[in-house]
Amino acid sequence: MIKTGYRLLKLYRKTIRNFYIGLIFVFLYAPIVTLIILSFNDSRTRAKWGGFTFKWYSSLFRNEEIMAALFNTLSIALISASVATLIGTIACVAIMRMKKTSRTVVIGVTNIPMLNAEIVTGISLMLLFISLGIRFGYGTILLAHITFNIPYVILCILPKMRQLNLSTYEAALDLGAGPLYSFYKVVLPDLMPGIVAGFLLAFTMSLDDFIITHFTKGPGIDTLSTKIYSEVKKGIKPEMYALSTIIFISVLVLLWLVNRIPAKEAVQKKSEKH
């Protein structure tokens, strides 16, 4: 009798847990599924299904303004992530060479932009560009994205820096290798997972940013986030559903690739050991 009651209680807990997890997934992904379905709806109204169609996708790619915003978004994300990754890597090397007190202070200062509200960062950068007399446009957005991406890159690379065994680097120097060659051959391979993670995080943050971009962009230039915002104020067009669907699927593919590569490497290392 006690065993039966215990099994029923265990089954009840499992059912509640599965229901709770299912409810979370419904709240997270039901709106996205709805959006994807509407992107194939032949009717312009959301209340009526007019049949299956790809016309909103073809209309999207013929829209020059949206394509220009897409190009700006991708180019800014790629350049800002690359520059931020380079600066962040050099900064991590410099931080780890500092004394403990100085290192703690510098790490605390670099963490502030991540904890700070985006609207404060956006307004601060806007005021900085105005005071320096810099004309708002593509360049100001790029500088702003590089600025807020650097702390995220440092956050990703620093744990790998702490795991480094500096004696291998010193051994390379003792064997006659130069500092740059030793760093490239010994230190960089160990840092590469953190560098890749930092680049991907910076790329994603830049791709997704709206508030800072809104405050630092000039007239006549838009990224996807600011373009979608301006279009929504006029009324949501079906092309926006198609664009959001493409972005969502692209992110899923990127996540799959990022998770697949380390899994492949782990399998290869296991096979090499055996």
Residue, then its C-alpha position, 0 to 999 in steps of 0.5 A: m500500500i505504501k509502495t503504491g502511494y509512493r508510485l502515485l506521488k512520484l507519477y503526480r510530481k512527474t506529470i506536474r513537472n512535464f505540464y509546467i515545462g510544456l507550459i513554458f515552451v507554449f508561452l515561449y514558442a507559440p507566438i513564434v509559431t503563429l508568426i511563421i504560419l502568418s508569413f505563409n498566409d495569402s491574406r493580409t489580415r491576421a484574422k483570416w486564412g487566405g491560403f498558402t503562399f510564398k509571395w510575402y517572401s518574394s515581396l520582401f526580397r524586392n523591398e530595397e529599404i528592407m534589403a538595405a537595412l539587412f545589409n547594414t545589420l549584417s555588416i555592422a554586426l560582422i565588423s563590430a564583432s570582429v573588432a571587439t573580439l580583437i580588442g577584447t583578446i588583447a585586453c584579456v592578455a593585458i588584464m592577466r598580466m596586471k597585479k591582483t588589485s589592479r586586475t580586480v578593479v579593471i574587471g569590475v569597470t569592464n563589467i559595468p556596461m553589461l550591468n548598465a541600462e542600454i538606454v543610459t549607454g545609448i544616450s551617453l554615446m549620443l551625447l559623446f558623438i554630439s560633443l565631438g561633432i561626429r556626424f550620425g550615420y553608419g560610422t556612429i552605429l559601428l563605433a557604438h556596437i564595438t563599444f558595448n560588445i567589448p565587455y562581452v568578449i572579455l567576459c567570454i575569454l577571461p575564464k580561458m585565460r585563467q585556465l592557461n598554463l603559462s609554463t608552456y608559453e615560457a618553455a616556448l620562449d626558452l626554446g628560442a621562439g619569439p613572443l608573438y610566435s609563442f603566443y600564436k602557437v601556444v596561447l592562442p589555440d587554448l584561447m580559441p574556444g573563448i574567442v569564438a564564443g566571444f565573437l558569436l555573442a558579440f555578433t548576436m548582441s549587435l544583430d539584436d540591438f535596438i535601443i543603442t542603435h536608435f540613439t546613435k543612428g542618423p537619418g536615412i540609415d536603418t538596421l533591421s531592428t529600427k526598420i521593423y520598429s518604424e514599420v510597426k508604427k505604420g502597421i505590421k506588413p506581412e513582409m515583416y512576418a517573412l523577415s522575422t521567420i528568416i531571422f528565427i530559422s537562421v538563428l536556429v541553424l547557427l545554434w545547431l552549427v555552434n553546438r555540433i562543432p564541439a560535439k564533433e571535436a569531442v568525438q574525435k578526441k575520444s576516438e584518438k585516445h582509443 
